[in-house]
Amino acid sequence: MDNYRIMERRGILHLLPFSHSGIFMSRKLVVILLLIGFFTSPLQSADQLMEVSVLRRPVAIEQVSDLNRLIVLNQRSASLSFFDLTTRQVINEVAIGGKPTDMELISGTNLLAVTNEAKHLVSLYEVGSHTLTPLADIEVCTYPRHLKFDASNSLLYVSGMWSRQLAVLQINQKTPSASELLQKVDMEFTPHNIVFLPDGKHMVVGDCFGGNLILFDKSAAAIGKLKKLGLRKFPGHNVRGLQVSADGQMLIVAHQMLNELAHTVRNDVHWGLLMSNDLRWLKVESVLQGGDELYTGAHMHPLGEAGNATGDPSCLAVAKNGTVVVTLGGVGEIAYGKEDDFSLQRLPVGLRPIDLVIDEVNDLVYVANMFGDSISIVDLEKLSSEEFSLGKQPELTERDKGELLFFNAKLSHDGWMSCNSCHTEGHTNGMVNDNFSDKSFGAPKRVFSLLGKAGTAPFAWNGQAKDLQKQIHNSLRLTMQMDDEPTENQLDQIAVFVSSLKRPPSIDVARGQVDAAAVARGKQIFASSNCKNCHAPPTYTVSERFDVGLIDKEGNQAFNPPSLIGVGQRMHFFHDNSAKTLESVFKEHSHPGGDFGGNNLNAKQISDLVRFLKSL
């Protein structure tokens, strides 16, 4: 990047090659300016672009058919790449800034909607053959992650991660700047994928972490009255694909399933008994009915098999002929087939495929490979896959290497799971897992969140892992049944990555619902109720173990208190998930073994204490 300079023209920054005029600019300044997020005009040629050394980390891909282009949304570089399908090369890259997370073309137009987690916005752009024109920024729920456009009434639905909200936007296609937020709906879980059902009235939203779906009536959404109809639970987690079959009869869910009754031993891992990766087919009419009818007419395709598994399905698309294509993020492959196929076929693509689009006209599949910094063009008829780089990559840092290892299912025996399979995006899938960290089987324990865990040693429920490297070693060798002993470099690199994970924002802050007075009162209650003896600030944990009267199924009763950092973003509590809300920790469970803190509080005190805990 030392061979490039920044030039401002008409208020827009251009990244151009240096001339021989003796003008120089440091690499650090160029990188800083790029990451700030100014819009850039087209680079001079694809050759120049390929020389810009930066990690792009693509997270979404769209096909602009009338322009014969692919556009690729890059999260790390906060940019959009234009890929020409005729020449099969990148022809331009435009910086958009912030932390983009998803995009969707507004059908029938060249308008593009992009969610930006850092800016808490949906931005609208006009897409040209190699240009991007900003049109409007719309405030939505905070930490927007995914979106889905409903062409029937020009509504855009946006899922907010840490706010646990769903936003509804009216998109004005003629005057994009007149687009507006209609409604924000609080959710019981962290929303992720969104799909519309064929009746035109209902939609389903999937859980980012657990095995939940929620059914909505969207018939009055255009007047700000999107209505929740109820939860649909199934045994699974990490819902990373949600589509309706080509005939409109089935809801297809790509997900993982962690079996709390299985043990983390070689046999249970090898046969997919501990962790499986699945394509679940639910009848749409059964989803609408819910309850005991949810599984009527349902069936599953296992993704992978003993000896050749497929960790971390990450996206799902359905062709008009019924072909289903699933990206397998943990093993760098796609799986494809039809509902009646006994099993799905597989083809290799790039590292961590995370999004895809099906080209119905040319019978091709386009895949965005996040860690490959590339796209793959797949011909299912010819059984061929060709990978194209989005640009020159710099040397990876130790954190970057640790990130690749964290999401690599090939570290586990047969490739069934990665670290991400349980610690979804560094957080937690909210499930319980029967591993050998407590030196016994038969007492499954809740999966910890890793967000904000730096400096909170020791680790594991019994506090036996003195540092992250020890805990990571246990996870790789004992839980994931890694075939070879991990190297010291691998352990250090994963530890660097995990240590870099920031605590999640308070849900009250994310929703703009902070009661500062209640938080202050709760902080006083926390200090005066002996809570700090086990959950000492600033890490809100200590190194000792305590018997607070909670006993697991194997009789273990001394536990290391988990850090309370980010506790408001967890769904269940205690080692066995027995407490379903923070309030129930104090109202229904308390500390049976004695007054360790929080016992005998009245309803007002509990409410204030919970407000404080959610602020951590």
Secondary structure by P-SEA (a helix, b strand, c coil): cccbbbbbccccccccccccccccccaaaaaaaaaacccccccccaaaaaacccccccccccccccccbbbbbbccccbbbbbbccccccccccccccccccccccccccbbbbbbcccccbbbbbbccccccccccccccccccccccccccbbbbbbbccccbbbbbbbcccccccccccbbbbbcccccbbbbcccccbbbbbbcccbbbbbbbcccccccccccccccccccccccbbbbcccccbbbbbbbbbbccccccaaaaaacccbbbbbbbbcaaaaaaccccccccbbbbbcccccccccccccccccccbbbbbbbccccbbbbbcccccbbbbbbbccccccccccccccbbbbbbccccbbbbbbccccbbbbbbccccccccaaaaaaaaaaccccccccccccccccccccccccccccccccccccccccccccccccccccccccccccaaaaaaaaacccccccccccaaaaaaaaaaaaaccccccccccccccaaaaaaaaaaaaaaacccccccccccccccccccccccccccccccccccccccccccccccccccccccccccccccccccccccccaaaaaaaaaaaaac
